[in-house]
């Protein structure tokens, strides 16, 4: 068995391997660390194109600076570089007991998470699903598999500015351009308008 962060997996299964279980999902949201809100002129650290585009859509006056490393490294670099804030997955901070670092948890309507964010995926050889079957949470599987299928249909990956989130009733997806232009399809089975540099996907 291999344990993955579901958001870091490819959007389709590798031949011979399957996700045997998705344990119950934790908080899928993105978190702002170092500040409680976005303000014009802030220096915000993130290496994610998805986050960059949506942050600039929320506040075009931000200065987005690349920031890589594990959670501890990013928090440390924020202080060393004098950044006003960094954006990280809330679930990782929660799991490490670092939730006190969080100044604001973005709702999906503000900053759409990456497909599978907040969920773990237990990967096994095809045919060996019974090894981890007791750990599977059916509702988490339903939502995460819908998100992954959406990203696969769009043609995105973990490094592309693509997001997808299922809230239990509605699947919302987003494809963004690096300059902050975003197009979001939030209504089930209805098209939405998109502008230059962006695409769209709608599903129920």
C-alpha positions in Angstrom: 0.0 0.0 0.0 1.1 3.6 -0.7 -0.4 6.6 1.0 -0.7 9.7 -1.1 -2.2 13.2 -0.8 -5.0 12.8 -3.3 -4.4 16.2 -4.7 -0.8 15.2 -5.7 -1.9 12.1 -7.7 -2.3 12.1 -11.5 -5.9 12.5 -12.6 -6.0 8.9 -13.9 -4.9 5.7 -12.4 -1.6 4.0 -13.3 -2.0 0.6 -15.0 -2.1 -2.1 -12.4 -2.7 0.3 -9.5 -6.0 1.5 -8.0 -7.1 3.7 -5.1 -8.4 1.1 -2.7 -9.7 3.6 -0.1 -10.2 7.3 0.5 -10.4 7.9 4.3 -12.8 10.6 5.4 -11.7 13.9 4.0 -10.3 16.7 6.2 -10.6 20.4 5.5 -10.2 20.9 1.7 -9.7 24.7 1.9 -6.7 26.9 1.3 -5.4 28.9 4.3 -3.8 32.4 4.5 -1.0 32.4 7.1 0.4 35.6 8.5 -2.6 37.8 7.9 -6.4 37.6 8.4 -7.3 39.2 5.0 -5.9 40.2 1.6 -5.0 43.8 1.2 -3.5 45.7 -1.8 0.2 45.8 -1.9 0.7 42.6 0.2 3.6 40.3 -0.6 2.1 36.8 -0.7 4.2 33.6 -1.1 3.0 30.6 -3.2 4.4 28.5 -6.0 1.0 27.4 -7.1 -0.3 28.9 -10.4 -3.8 27.9 -9.4 -3.5 29.9 -6.2 -1.7 32.8 -7.9 -4.4 33.3 -10.4 -7.3 33.2 -7.9 -5.5 35.4 -5.4 -4.9 38.0 -8.1 -8.6 37.8 -9.1 -9.5 38.5 -5.5 -7.0 41.3 -5.1 -5.2 42.5 -8.3 -2.9 44.7 -6.2 -1.1 41.7 -4.6 2.6 40.9 -5.2 2.8 37.1 -5.6 6.3 35.7 -4.9 7.3 32.1 -5.6 7.8 30.0 -2.4 8.6 26.3 -2.3 9.3 23.7 0.4 7.5 21.7 3.0 5.1 23.5 5.4 7.7 24.3 8.1 10.1 25.6 5.4 7.4 27.9 3.9 6.4 29.3 7.2 10.1 29.9 8.1 10.8 31.5 4.7 7.8 33.8 5.1 9.4 35.3 8.2 12.9 35.3 6.8 11.9 37.1 3.6 9.5 39.5 5.3 6.4 38.2 3.3 3.1 39.4 4.6 1.5 36.0 4.1 1.7 32.6 2.5 -1.1 30.3 1.3 -1.0 26.7 2.2 -3.5 23.8 2.4 -5.4 24.0 5.7 -5.4 20.2 6.2 -1.6 20.0 6.3 -1.5 22.7 8.9 -4.2 21.0 10.9 -2.5 17.6 10.8 0.7 19.1 12.1 -0.9 21.0 14.9 -0.1 24.4 13.2 -3.6 25.7 12.9 -2.7 28.7 15.0 -0.7 29.9 12.0 -3.9 30.3 10.0 -5.3 33.8 9.8 -8.1 33.0 7.3 -9.5 29.9 5.7 -10.7 30.7 2.2 -14.2 29.4 1.3 -14.4 27.5 -2.0 -16.4 30.4 -3.4 -13.3 32.6 -2.7 -10.5 30.3 -3.7 -11.4 27.0 -5.3 -9.2 24.1 -4.0 -7.3 21.7 -6.0 -9.0 18.4 -6.9 -8.7 16.0 -4.0 -7.3 18.5 -1.6 -7.8 17.5 2.0 -8.1 13.8 1.2 -5.7 10.9 1.4 -5.6 8.1 -1.2 -4.6 4.6 -0.2 -3.2 3.1 -3.4 -2.9 -0.7 -3.9 -2.3 -3.3 -6.6 -5.5 -3.9 -8.7 -7.3 -6.8 -7.1 -6.0 -6.0 -3.6 -8.6 -3.5 -2.6 -9.8 -5.6 0.3 -6.6 -4.8 2.1 -7.7 -1.3 2.7 -11.5 -1.5 2.1 -12.4 -0.9 5.8 -10.7 2.5 5.6 -12.8 3.7 2.6 -15.3 6.6 3.2 -17.9 6.4 0.4 -18.9 10.0 0.4 -15.3 11.2 0.2 -14.7 8.7 -2.7 -17.7 10.0 -4.5 -16.6 13.6 -4.3 -12.9 13.1 -4.9 -13.4 10.8 -7.9 -15.8 13.4 -9.4 -13.1 16.1 -8.9 -10.4 14.0 -10.4 -12.5 13.0 -13.4 -13.2 16.7 -14.0 -9.5 17.6 -14.1 -8.9 14.6 -16.4 -11.6 15.9 -18.8 -10.1 19.3 -18.8 -6.6 18.0 -19.3 -5.0 19.5 -16.3 -2.7 18.2 -13.6 -1.2 19.1 -10.3 1.0 21.8 -11.8 -1.7 23.3 -14.0 -4.0 26.2 -13.0 -7.0 23.9 -12.7 -9.2 23.5 -9.7 -12.3 21.3 -8.9 -14.4 21.0 -5.7 -17.5 18.9 -5.0 -19.5 20.2 -2.0 -21.8 17.2 -1.9 -24.4 18.6 -4.3 -22.5 20.6 -6.9 -19.2 20.2 -8.7 -17.4 23.4 -9.4 -14.4 23.6 -11.7 -12.0 26.4 -12.7 -9.3 26.9 -15.3 -7.3 30.1 -15.0 -4.7 32.1 -16.7 -1.5 33.2 -14.8 -2.5 36.9 -15.1 -5.4 36.3 -12.7 -8.2 35.9 -15.1 -10.5 33.1 -14.0 -13.6 31.4 -15.4 -15.8 29.4 -13.0 -18.6 27.1 -13.8 -20.7 26.9 -10.6 -24.2 26.0 -11.9 -24.9 22.4 -12.7 -25.2 21.4 -16.4 -25.3 25.1 -17.4 -22.6 26.7 -19.5 -20.8 29.8 -18.2 -19.1 32.6 -20.1 -15.4 32.7 -20.3 -13.0 35.4 -21.4 -9.5 35.4 -23.0 -7.0 33.0 -21.6 -9.4 30.8 -19.7 -11.6 27.7 -20.3 -14.6 26.2 -18.5 -16.2 23.0 -17.4 -19.6 22.5 -15.8 -21.0 19.3 -14.3 -23.6 18.3 -11.8 
